């Protein structure tokens, strides 16, 4: 099975912590040159130095706030002048604050749509031409199991994540013949800063302790535990390899079996 990414370049969004960082680590271990893309330059500087270089990889970073779509585009355009070929794109952006959907303001949808789908679109438009020329491309979107089963209390996120999944499926139909695959990885309850905010929100709204909320949520998972970021990253990295050439246009839950649908 060919899992080598030596000679390939990967751009990983939201990559200084959580699933984004874990994905960058796995891609580097498979031999890829990795460019980290996030808003905190100090964290980026620290993170890029920790990536594996035993296969002669060269790692870089880009700075932009994904809440500012023009800033993202400007940073990418400048990067592509000197690094015109990116074979792998990992789209990963933090979700919006939770709360009842009925209370969400229109601007919450607009802001979240821009941070996720609009940024994804402009990144793809910039990178796909070189992927086509190379005859190799991997686009992996880290979304959420809410694509299959909406999560109570995350209405805005559920809505926009669903739109991203449809965007990705549509794109996979257009790009497959060029050797470019487009897939979605759907993390379940994963030990990240995002999960911590969900735990705190549920504890506050229910009047239960955080420990009680954790126990209740873990009981809902067949494996009886939260997912580790590295476990999600393993699925992300595999989809980027030559071994996954014929895996295209799918949603891959990494949730310990919690999602109730196939």
N, C-alpha and C positions, 0 to 999 in steps of 0.2 A: 504494500500500500504506500503510495507516494504522498508523504506529508510534508515534504520539504518546500519551504518558501524562500530558499536562498536565491538572491538576485531579485526578489520582489520587494516593492515598496508599499507600505501600508500607512494610511492616514486614519488615526483613531481619535474620534471626538469625545469630549468629556472624559479625558484620560489621565487625570491626576489622582483619582480615587475610585473606589467601588468597582463596578463591572467594567467600566472603560479602562481603568488602569490594569485590572487583571487580564483583560483581553490584549492589551499592548504587551504585557509580559509574555503571554503565551505565543503571540505572533513573533516576537523577537527570539524566543527559544526555538522556534521552527526555522529561524534563519532570516526572517524579513528585516529590512530596514524600516524602522518605525518613526513616524512623525506624530508626536503628541499634539493635540489641539484642544486648548482650554483657555480660561480667562485669567488664571492666577500665574503670573510669570515666575514667581519665586518657587511655587510648587512644581511648575514645569521644569525649571532648572534642576531641582532636586531629583525629580522623577526620571528624567532622561538619562541621568548618570547611573541609574540603577538597572537599566535594561541590558540584557545579555549581548555581548559583542564577540563571543568566542568563534563565530563563523565569519568574522570580518565585517559585520554590519556597521552601518553608519546611522545614528539616530539624531533626530532634530525635534524642534518644537515650534508651534505657532501660537500666538496669543490673540484671542478675540472673545468677546462676550456673546454667547449665542442668543441673547435677548436682543442683540443689535445686528440685524441681518446684513446691513451695509458694511459693518465692521468685519463680519465673517468673510464676506466676498472680497473685501480689500486685502485682508490678510492672505487669503488663498491665492488671489491673483499675483501678489508679490512673490509668494512661495513658488508658484508654477513657472516663473521666469527662469529660475535656476534649477528647478526640479520638475520638469514637464511631464514625467510619467509616474503615475500612481496606479498600482494594480489592484489595491484593496482599499475599500472605504468602509469604515465602521461608523455608522450614524448612531450617536448616543447623546441624548440630552435629558437633563433632569426634568421631572414632571412638575406641574403646577401644584399650588396648595390645594388641600382637600376641602371638603364641605359639601352640603346638599346641592344638587344640581339646580334645583329651583331657585336658589339664592344667587347663583353665579351671574355676574355682570357680563354684558356682551364683550367688553374689552378683555375679559379673561380668556375668552375663546380666541379672539383676534391675536392676542399676545402669544398664546400657546401654539396656535396654528403657525404663526411666523417662526417661532423658535424651533419647531419640529419640522413640519412639512415644507415650508418655504426654504429653510436652510438646507434640508435634504435635497430639494430640487436643484438649488443653485450649485451645490457641491457636485451632484451627479452631472449636471450640464457641463461643468468645467472639467471633470475628470474622465468622462466616458469616451471622448474622441481619442485620447491616448490609449485607453483600454482596448478600443476597437483596433487600433493600429498594432498593438501588442498581441492581439488575439487572446487576451487573458484579462478577466476582470471579475472581482468579487465585491458585491455590495451587500453588507449585512446590517440590518436595522435592529437595534436593541429596543424592543417595545415593551410589551407587558402581556400577561395572560388575560388582561381585560379585553383583548381583541376577541377572545373566544367566550369569555364569561365576565361581564361587567363587575367591577368591584364597588361595593357600596361605599359611599362617601368620597369617591374620586370621579365624579360625573364629568367634569371638564376633561380630565385626563382620558377617561374611557372614550369620550367622543373623538378627541383628536388622535389618539392612538389607533382607533378604528380607521380613521381617514388615512393615516400613514400606511396601514396594512393594505388597504385597497390600492393606494398609490404604488406600493412595492409590487403587488401582484400584477398590476397593469404594466409596470416597467419590465418585469421579468418576461412578459410576452414579446416585448419589443427588442430586448437585448440578447436573448438566449442564442440566437443564431450567430452572434459575434464572439462567442466564447465568454460571455459575461453572464454571471448568475446573480440573482437578487433574492435574498431570503430574509426572513425575520426570526429573531430569537426572542422568545417570550419568557422572561424571568418571572418566577413566582415570588413567594416571600423570601427575599434574599437579604443577607446580613450587610446592609448598606446604611448610609445616612438617611436615605429615603424611608427605609423600613422603620428606623428609629422615630421619624416624624409621624408615621402612621400609627405606631404603637402608642406614642404620647397622645395623639388625637383621639384614638379609641378609648384610652384610659380616661381621658378627660370627659368625653361624651357619655361614657357608660357609668362613670363613678367607680369603676373597678381599679385595682392597683395595676401597675404595668406588668408585674409578674403574673397576675391572673389573666391579663390579656394575652401575654405570650403563651401561656399554657393552653388557653382556648384556641388560639390560632394554630398552634402546632398540632393539636388534636385533629384539625381539619385536613392535615396533610398525611397521606398514607405512610410516608417514611418517618413521620412524627418528629420532624426537625426542619429548621429553616435551611434554605440553600446557601451555600458559600459562593462568593463572587467568582472564585476560581473554577467552580463547576459550570457556571454559565459561560465563562471565558473559554472553557474547553470546547463547548459546542460552537461558539463563535469562530474559534481558530480552525476547527475541522472544516467548517463550511468554506473557509478561505483556501483550502489546499487543493492540489490537483486531484486528490482522491474523491472530492465532492463535485466533480465536473457536471454530473447529471442531476444534482440536487438543485432545483430551481423553482422559485415561486411558492415556497412553503412557509408555514409557521411552525417553529420548533419550540414547544413549551419545555422549560427547564424548571420544574416546580415540585418535584417529588411526587407527582401524580395527582396533585390537588384539582386541576381543572376537570370539570365534570363532563366536558364534551370531547369527542374524538378529534 
